[in-house]
Amino acid sequence: MDDLRERFGVEHAFLLSTGRAGMTLLLGALRRLAGSGESRVGTVRDEVVLPTYTCYSVAASVVKAGLRVRLVDIDPSTLDYDVDRLHDTDLSRTLAIVATNLYGLPGDLPALSRFASARGIFLVDDAAQAMGARVGGRASGTWGDAGLFSFDKGKNVSAIDGGVLVTHSERLAEALRHDVGQLHRPGTGESLGGVLKALGYATLLRPSVYWIPNRIPQLGLGRTVFTTEYPIEQPIPALTALAITMMRRLDAFTRTRQANAAAMLGELSAVPAIRTVRPLAGSTPVYLRLPVLAANAVMRDTLLAALNDAGIGASGSYPRSLADVPDLRPSLANPDAPSEGGREVASCLVTLPTHGLLTASDRRRALDTIARVTAGTTASPSRSTARPPTKSPVCAE
Ligand SMILES: Cc1ncc(COP(=O)(O)O)c(C=O)c1O
């Protein structure tokens, strides 16, 4: 735990069974603080602002905490909040804004921090996908009132399960200490099960066995479902120990991911039918995956099929904008929110692997496959003048 606090330069850290569990607990604690006069007194604060495109688990955490989701559209060129949309949003019932830093590319955390604190709203810096990333020298996850890390499958440090909440706030830490103390502690049987799962997962990460998860749907790897059915518990100690040990290699994992991303970005930026995502100036992304946007939805699906045939674990990531997830709709505060950005990304996104088992020949195959599938496609004009006009094919099918 000291390792963790020192690593991220935070006062308080709390370990949970999963990131989702942490987020749900955190939002409950923030709500109590808001109610007790930490911020705007006397207003009902039962909404949490989320981007129209992000991991469904974030929305599930909000719903499980008994709150509603207020959607704000994203800018596909950054995957971050569309600033104009954020300024137009009715925040009168907002408890918190969550920055989700997808694929390890930090959002504009300094601007979001200023925006939230000027309005008496909490900012949650969700770095589940961005452990190791930085903005202006400050670690992703440590901006705002509280941050979140995850040790789930596919994360920069993965021990199959586990979540960490961090905060500088004494009052919030006190509330969280109380809440975590009430939670179930896993017994020996649950611990053993967790360790076996972690070992099995480590085996499946090898590219030569990528086909196995696809043939065994029960494993649930790479699948995206919206569900609030998850326990909120203390972590399995053996998995926490594994995660903390692996965290000592975080910088090495990060350098590998950054180098793999840089090698592919160098060539992809010259492919007319592909748009790359622009990192925030002054940020150091981790590139947990490398996100790129295809020119249209048909090309995206063709690319995914061709890349996976070539043995590259490419993924379309979350299949829908949060605006279009049926089970979430009853919990949306603004179901008709503008969501073109989120929908565009849901239909055109391809994420490429960057992990340490990816070889130079895997990268070559990925790039050759992309060049072959997109050959002959010319860029069409940008959909929106708010985005950079250069090389921005329309993807809004
Ligand atoms: C941005 C984001 N936040 C929160 C979570 C939830 O973390 P966990 O899977 O550990 O519950 C995830 C999971 O992938 C995520 O991507």
The ligand as an ORCA input file, in Angstrom:
! r2SCAN-3c Opt
* xyz 0 1
  C     -12.414      3.482    -17.855
  C     -12.777      2.348    -16.945
  N     -13.237      2.606    -15.711
  C     -13.566      1.629    -14.857
  C     -13.436      0.301    -15.198
  C     -13.813     -0.763    -14.226
  O     -12.686     -1.476    -13.793
  P     -12.794     -3.015    -13.419
  O     -12.820     -3.785    -14.684
  O     -11.585     -3.292    -12.594
  O     -14.054     -3.189    -12.662
  C     -12.954     -0.024    -16.470
  C     -12.803     -1.429    -16.869
  O     -12.341     -1.774    -17.902
  C     -12.613      1.015    -17.360
  O     -12.149      0.758    -18.589
*
